[in-house]
Amino acid sequence: MTDTPVDARDRDSLRRKALQHETEKENRKAVIFQEMQTERVASDAKTAKLRALRLAKEEADAMGVEPKPAAPKKKRPIVINTH
């Protein structure tokens, strides 16, 4: 069977569609990977901050320093709707 111009065009079209599909798949993977990296960096920063706070508290406790008491929360006024 010989290749006719129609067969060659169909083959090229299928090849382009397959390539486009693979490109889109790789792009989705890259976006997901980037989101995972961003979340990992945020989590690492949060962990470092909490670790520093814990170490500072442990150091203060070891030195016998009393922590400042937290300021009492202000109570919001109660609003009664009479309508």
ROSE-4610 file (N, C-alpha, C; in Angstrom, 1 decimal, always signed):
// ROSE-4610
residu = [M/M/M/T/T/T/D/D/D/T/T/T/P/P/P/V/V/V/D/D/D/A/A/A/R/R/R/D/D/D/R/R/R/D/D/D/S/S/S/L/L/L/R/R/R/R/R/R/K/K/K/A/A/A/L/L/L/Q/Q/Q/H/H/H/E/E/E/T/T/T/E/E/E/K/K/K/E/E/E/N/N/N/R/R/R/K/K/K/A/A/A/V/V/V/I/I/I/F/F/F/Q/Q/Q/E/E/E/M/M/M/Q/Q/Q/T/T/T/E/E/E/R/R/R/V/V/V/A/A/A/S/S/S/D/D/D/A/A/A/K/K/K/T/T/T/A/A/A/K/K/K/L/L/L/R/R/R/A/A/A/L/L/L/R/R/R/L/L/L/A/A/A/K/K/K/E/E/E/E/E/E/A/A/A/D/D/D/A/A/A/M/M/M/G/G/G/V/V/V/E/E/E/P/P/P/K/K/K/P/P/P/A/A/A/A/A/A/P/P/P/K/K/K/K/K/K/K/K/K/R/R/R/P/P/P/I/I/I/V/V/V/I/I/I/N/N/N/T/T/T/H/H/H]
num = [1/1/1/2/2/2/3/3/3/4/4/4/5/5/5/6/6/6/7/7/7/8/8/8/9/9/9/10/10/10/11/11/11/12/12/12/13/13/13/14/14/14/15/15/15/16/16/16/17/17/17/18/18/18/19/19/19/20/20/20/21/21/21/22/22/22/23/23/23/24/24/24/25/25/25/26/26/26/27/27/27/28/28/28/29/29/29/30/30/30/31/31/31/32/32/32/33/33/33/34/34/34/35/35/35/36/36/36/37/37/37/38/38/38/39/39/39/40/40/40/41/41/41/42/42/42/43/43/43/44/44/44/45/45/45/46/46/46/47/47/47/48/48/48/49/49/49/50/50/50/51/51/51/52/52/52/53/53/53/54/54/54/55/55/55/56/56/56/57/57/57/58/58/58/59/59/59/60/60/60/61/61/61/62/62/62/63/63/63/64/64/64/65/65/65/66/66/66/67/67/67/68/68/68/69/69/69/70/70/70/71/71/71/72/72/72/73/73/73/74/74/74/75/75/75/76/76/76/77/77/77/78/78/78/79/79/79/80/80/80/81/81/81/82/82/82/83/83/83]
x = [+0.9/+0.0/+0.9/+0.6/+1.4/+0.8/+1.7/+1.3/+0.7/-0.5/-1.1/-1.0/-1.1/-1.0/-2.0/-3.1/-4.1/-3.6/-3.0/-2.4/-1.3/-0.5/+0.7/+0.1/-0.9/-1.5/-2.1/-2.8/-3.4/-2.3/-1.3/-0.2/+0.5/+0.7/+1.2/+0.3/-1.0/-2.0/-1.9/-1.9/-1.8/-0.6/+0.5/+1.8/+1.8/+1.2/+1.1/+0.2/-0.9/-1.8/-1.1/-0.4/+0.4/+1.4/+2.1/+3.1/+2.5/+1.4/+0.7/+0.2/-0.3/-0.8/+0.4/+1.5/+2.7/+3.2/+3.2/+3.6/+2.7/+1.4/+0.4/+0.6/+0.9/+1.1/+2.4/+3.4/+4.7/+4.4/+3.6/+3.4/+2.6/+1.6/+0.8/+1.7/+2.6/+3.6/+4.5/+4.9/+5.8/+5.1/+3.8/+3.0/+2.8/+2.5/+2.3/+3.6/+4.7/+6.0/+6.3/+6.0/+6.3/+5.4/+4.2/+3.3/+3.8/+4.3/+4.8/+6.1/+6.9/+8.1/+7.8/+6.8/+6.3/+5.8/+5.0/+4.4/+5.6/+6.5/+7.7/+8.5/+8.7/+9.5/+8.7/+7.4/+6.6/+6.6/+6.5/+6.5/+7.8/+8.9/+10.3/+10.5/+10.0/+10.1/+9.3/+8.1/+7.3/+7.9/+8.5/+9.2/+10.4/+11.1/+12.3/+11.9/+10.8/+10.3/+9.8/+9.1/+8.6/+9.7/+10.8/+11.9/+12.6/+12.8/+13.5/+12.7/+11.4/+10.6/+10.7/+10.7/+10.8/+12.2/+13.2/+14.5/+14.7/+14.1/+14.2/+13.4/+12.3/+11.5/+12.3/+12.9/+13.6/+14.8/+15.4/+16.6/+16.1/+15.0/+14.4/+14.0/+13.4/+13.1/+14.3/+15.4/+16.6/+17.3/+17.1/+17.7/+16.7/+15.5/+14.6/+13.9/+13.8/+13.1/+11.6/+10.8/+9.4/+8.8/+8.0/+7.5/+6.4/+6.3/+5.3/+3.9/+3.0/+1.7/+1.0/+0.2/-0.5/-1.6/-1.8/-2.7/-4.1/-5.0/-6.3/-7.1/-7.9/-8.7/-9.8/-10.1/-11.2/-12.5/-13.5/-14.8/-15.5/-16.2/-17.0/-18.4/-18.9/-20.2/-21.3/-22.2/-23.3/-24.3/-24.7/-25.7/-27.0/-28.0/-29.3/-30.2/-30.6/-31.5/-32.9/-33.6/-34.9/-36.0/-35.6/-36.5/-37.1]
y = [-1.2/+0.0/+1.2/+2.2/+3.4/+4.5/+5.4/+6.5/+7.6/+8.0/+9.0/+10.3/+11.4/+12.7/+12.8/+12.2/+12.2/+11.4/+10.3/+9.5/+10.2/+10.9/+11.6/+12.8/+13.4/+14.5/+14.0/+12.9/+12.3/+11.9/+11.3/+10.9/+12.1/+13.2/+14.4/+15.0/+15.0/+15.5/+14.7/+13.4/+12.6/+12.8/+13.0/+13.2/+14.6/+15.6/+16.9/+16.8/+16.1/+16.0/+15.2/+14.2/+13.5/+14.3/+15.1/+16.0/+17.1/+17.6/+18.6/+18.0/+16.8/+16.2/+16.0/+15.5/+15.3/+16.7/+17.7/+19.0/+19.5/+19.4/+19.8/+19.0/+17.7/+16.8/+17.3/+17.6/+18.1/+19.4/+20.3/+21.6/+21.4/+20.5/+20.3/+19.8/+18.9/+18.3/+19.4/+20.3/+21.4/+22.3/+22.6/+23.5/+22.8/+21.5/+20.8/+20.8/+20.5/+20.5/+21.8/+22.9/+24.3/+24.5/+24.1/+24.3/+23.5/+22.3/+21.5/+22.2/+22.7/+23.4/+24.6/+25.4/+26.6/+26.2/+25.2/+24.7/+24.2/+23.5/+23.0/+24.1/+25.2/+26.3/+27.0/+27.2/+27.8/+27.0/+25.7/+24.8/+24.9/+24.9/+24.9/+26.3/+27.4/+28.7/+28.7/+28.1/+28.1/+27.2/+26.1/+25.2/+25.9/+26.6/+27.3/+28.4/+29.1/+30.2/+29.6/+28.5/+27.8/+27.2/+26.7/+26.2/+27.3/+28.4/+29.6/+30.1/+30.1/+30.5/+29.5/+28.3/+27.2/+27.3/+27.5/+27.5/+28.8/+29.9/+31.1/+30.9/+30.3/+30.0/+29.1/+28.0/+27.1/+27.8/+28.7/+29.5/+30.4/+31.0/+31.9/+31.1/+30.0/+29.1/+28.7/+28.3/+27.9/+29.0/+30.3/+31.4/+31.9/+31.3/+31.7/+33.0/+33.4/+34.6/+34.3/+35.2/+35.0/+35.6/+34.8/+35.4/+36.4/+37.4/+38.4/+37.8/+38.1/+37.6/+38.2/+37.4/+37.9/+39.0/+40.0/+41.0/+40.4/+40.7/+40.1/+40.6/+39.8/+40.1/+41.0/+42.0/+42.9/+42.2/+42.4/+41.8/+42.7/+42.1/+43.0/+43.2/+44.4/+44.6/+43.7/+43.3/+42.5/+43.4/+43.1/+43.9/+43.1/+43.7/+43.0/+43.7/+43.0/+43.5/+43.5/+44.6/+44.7/+44.8/+44.7/+44.8/+43.5]
z = [+0.0/+0.0/+0.0/-0.8/-0.9/-0.1/+0.3/+1.1/+0.1/+0.4/-0.4/+0.4/-0.2/+0.5/+1.7/+1.6/+2.7/+3.9/+3.6/+4.7/+5.4/+4.7/+5.3/+6.1/+5.6/+6.4/+7.7/+7.6/+8.8/+9.8/+9.3/+10.2/+10.9/+10.1/+10.7/+11.7/+11.4/+12.4/+13.7/+13.6/+14.7/+15.5/+14.8/+15.5/+16.2/+15.6/+16.2/+17.5/+17.4/+18.5/+19.7/+19.4/+20.4/+21.0/+20.2/+20.8/+21.7/+21.2/+22.0/+23.3/+23.3/+24.5/+25.5/+25.0/+25.9/+26.4/+25.6/+26.1/+27.2/+27.0/+28.1/+29.3/+29.2/+30.3/+31.1/+30.4/+31.0/+31.7/+31.1/+31.7/+33.0/+33.0/+34.2/+35.3/+35.0/+35.9/+36.5/+35.7/+36.1/+37.1/+36.8/+37.7/+39.0/+39.0/+40.3/+41.1/+40.4/+41.1/+41.7/+41.0/+41.5/+42.7/+42.7/+43.8/+45.0/+44.8/+45.9/+46.5/+45.6/+46.1/+46.9/+46.5/+47.2/+48.6/+48.6/+49.9/+50.8/+50.3/+51.1/+51.6/+50.9/+51.3/+52.5/+52.3/+53.3/+54.6/+54.5/+55.6/+56.3/+55.6/+56.2/+56.9/+56.4/+57.0/+58.3/+58.3/+59.5/+60.6/+60.2/+61.1/+61.7/+60.9/+61.5/+62.5/+62.2/+63.1/+64.4/+64.3/+65.5/+66.3/+65.7/+66.4/+67.1/+66.4/+67.1/+68.3/+68.2/+69.3/+70.5/+70.1/+71.2/+71.9/+71.1/+71.7/+72.6/+72.1/+72.9/+74.2/+74.2/+75.4/+76.3/+75.8/+76.6/+77.3/+76.5/+77.1/+78.2/+78.0/+79.0/+80.2/+80.0/+81.2/+81.9/+81.2/+81.9/+82.7/+82.2/+82.9/+84.1/+84.1/+85.2/+85.0/+83.7/+83.4/+83.3/+83.9/+83.9/+82.6/+81.8/+80.6/+80.9/+80.0/+80.1/+80.0/+80.9/+80.7/+79.5/+78.9/+77.7/+78.1/+77.3/+77.6/+77.5/+78.5/+78.5/+77.3/+76.8/+75.6/+76.1/+75.2/+75.5/+75.1/+76.0/+75.7/+74.8/+73.8/+72.9/+73.6/+73.4/+74.0/+73.3/+74.1/+73.6/+73.0/+71.7/+71.0/+70.9/+71.5/+71.4/+70.4/+69.4/+68.4/+68.9/+69.0/+69.5/+68.4/+67.2/+66.1/+65.8]
